[in-house]
């Protein structure tokens, strides 16, 4: 299986900064925002967006971690390791994930959110949209659109988890 780097550390940082600016532009009431990272790499992305919002706007945006595994329709139920310590009712929640593919993880994330409260609005930010949707879900904020074939995989590496920042495409040989 061949792997090829398609996004380097600098390009990834620019994509995250662009997502952050778009969030600022599209949300008039930044004090109503809550960032929820989808475990695992979505958490690191949400944390980086939170840090950029702090730098740019001087606001400490609440942050939480959502485990979608217990809400998946294609996997066995697992222990829920969600860590959301704030009330999300009437908040503008931005779900953050690394890759948007079929949409099933996002559907599960929404199920997990509504068990915690009723947000005023839910938006989606992803680092990579690779296409091939099975559900009618689209991202509000996209770092990069990377069209892929079904036999390919997108691998997002985050320094906090993998020791490097990059996006790879893996092709089946």
Secondary structure, DSSP 8 states (H G I E B T S, - for coil): -EEEEEE-HHHHHHHHHHHHHHHHHH-S-GGGEEEEEETTHHHHHHHHHHHHHHHHH----EEEEE--GGG-SSS-------B--S--TT-EEEEEEEEESSSHHHHHHHHHHHTT---SEEEEEEEEE----SSS---SEEEEE----TTEEEEEE-HHHHSS-EEEEEE--
